[in-house]
Amino acid sequence: MSEISELHINPVNVENAARQVKKETKKVVVKESNLETKRDTSKAVEQSKEKREEVAGKLMKEAVDATNEALKMNRTSLHMKYHEDVNRVSIKIVDDETDEVIKEIPPEESIDMLKKLLEVNGLLIDERG
């Protein structure tokens, strides 16, 4: 005769296992929820930063334009220009009679160099990203 062994399941072990599975499932759900919250927060921070930069750029341009208008009455003009692509302001002091640039801060060459550096940096990031 063949011997048949009986399988005994202890109800306490099944309940403990069920509790453990439920507990681990809750942990996973909480971790996923936290990850989504972090992504949403990161996205909101990035959008806020972009909006602040946009507003700051507009305010800077308005201030530069207003200053240029106010200085038109002098024999020496102060020309201010906001370079949006590099987020910098350049200033030229110009003799109104001769149109000679007396001083330029920063020099136009510096602005051009910065533009090229930012362009190259952007290309490097795009290639690596």
C-alpha positions as CSV (number, residue, x, y, z in Angstrom):
1,M,0.0,0.0,0.0
2,S,1.1,3.5,-0.7
3,E,1.5,5.8,2.1
4,I,-0.4,9.2,1.7
5,S,1.0,12.0,3.8
6,E,-1.4,14.5,5.1
7,L,-0.8,18.2,4.6
8,H,-1.6,20.2,7.7
9,I,-1.9,24.0,7.3
10,N,-1.6,25.9,10.5
11,P,-4.3,28.7,10.4
12,V,-2.0,31.0,12.5
13,N,0.7,30.9,9.8
14,V,-1.7,31.7,7.0
15,E,-3.1,34.7,9.0
16,N,0.4,35.9,9.7
17,A,1.4,35.5,6.1
18,A,-1.7,37.4,5.0
19,R,-0.9,40.2,7.4
20,Q,2.6,40.4,6.2
21,V,1.6,40.6,2.5
22,K,-0.9,43.3,3.4
23,K,1.7,45.3,5.3
24,E,4.2,45.0,2.4
25,T,1.6,46.0,-0.1
26,K,0.9,49.2,1.9
27,K,4.6,50.0,2.0
28,V,4.8,49.7,-1.8
29,V,1.7,51.9,-2.3
30,V,3.1,54.5,0.1
31,K,6.5,54.5,-1.7
32,E,4.8,54.9,-5.1
33,S,2.6,57.7,-3.7
34,N,5.7,59.5,-2.3
35,L,7.5,59.1,-5.6
36,E,4.5,60.7,-7.5
37,T,4.4,63.5,-4.9
38,K,8.1,64.2,-5.4
39,R,7.7,64.2,-9.2
40,D,4.7,66.6,-8.9
41,T,6.6,68.9,-6.6
42,S,9.7,68.9,-8.8
43,K,7.5,69.8,-11.8
44,A,5.8,72.6,-9.9
45,V,9.2,74.0,-8.8
46,E,10.5,73.9,-12.3
47,Q,7.4,75.7,-13.7
48,S,7.6,78.3,-10.9
49,K,11.3,78.9,-11.7
50,E,10.5,79.3,-15.4
51,K,7.7,81.8,-14.6
52,R,10.0,83.8,-12.2
53,E,12.7,84.0,-14.9
54,E,10.1,85.1,-17.5
55,V,8.8,87.9,-15.2
56,A,12.3,88.9,-14.2
57,G,13.2,89.2,-17.8
58,K,10.2,91.4,-18.6
59,L,10.9,93.6,-15.6
60,M,14.5,94.0,-16.5
61,K,13.6,95.0,-20.1
62,E,11.1,97.5,-18.8
63,A,13.7,99.0,-16.5
64,V,16.3,99.2,-19.2
65,D,13.9,100.9,-21.6
66,A,12.8,103.4,-18.9
67,T,16.4,104.3,-18.1
68,N,17.3,104.8,-21.7
69,E,14.3,107.2,-22.2
70,A,15.2,109.2,-19.0
71,L,18.8,109.6,-20.2
72,K,18.0,110.9,-23.7
73,M,18.2,114.5,-22.4
74,N,21.9,114.5,-21.7
75,R,24.7,115.2,-24.2
76,T,26.2,111.9,-23.2
77,S,23.8,108.9,-23.5
78,L,23.7,105.8,-21.6
79,H,22.4,102.9,-23.7
80,M,21.4,99.9,-21.8
81,K,20.5,96.7,-23.5
82,Y,19.1,93.5,-22.0
83,H,20.4,90.3,-23.7
84,E,17.7,87.7,-23.0
85,D,19.6,84.8,-24.4
86,V,22.4,85.2,-21.8
87,N,20.4,87.0,-19.1
88,R,22.8,90.0,-19.0
89,V,22.6,93.8,-19.3
90,S,25.2,95.7,-21.3
91,I,25.7,99.4,-20.9
92,K,27.3,101.8,-23.5
93,I,28.2,105.4,-22.7
94,V,28.0,107.3,-26.0
95,D,28.8,110.9,-26.9
96,D,25.7,112.2,-28.6
97,E,27.6,114.7,-30.8
98,T,30.0,112.2,-32.3
99,D,28.2,108.9,-31.7
100,E,31.5,107.6,-30.3
101,V,31.3,104.8,-27.7
102,I,33.1,106.1,-24.7
103,K,32.8,103.0,-22.5
104,E,31.1,99.7,-22.9
105,I,30.3,97.4,-19.9
106,P,30.8,94.5,-20.5
107,P,32.4,94.7,-23.9
108,E,30.3,93.3,-26.8
109,E,33.0,90.7,-27.4
110,S,32.4,89.3,-23.8
111,I,28.6,89.0,-24.5
112,D,29.3,87.2,-27.8
113,M,31.8,84.9,-26.1
114,L,29.3,84.1,-23.3
115,K,26.6,83.3,-26.0
116,K,29.0,80.9,-27.7
117,L,30.0,79.2,-24.4
118,L,26.3,78.7,-23.4
119,E,25.6,77.3,-26.9
120,V,28.5,74.9,-26.7
121,N,27.4,73.9,-23.1
122,G,23.9,73.3,-24.3
123,L,25.1,71.1,-27.1
124,L,27.2,69.1,-24.7
125,I,24.3,68.6,-22.3
126,D,22.0,67.6,-25.2
127,E,24.5,65.0,-26.4
128,R,24.9,63.5,-22.9
129,G,21.3,63.9,-21.8
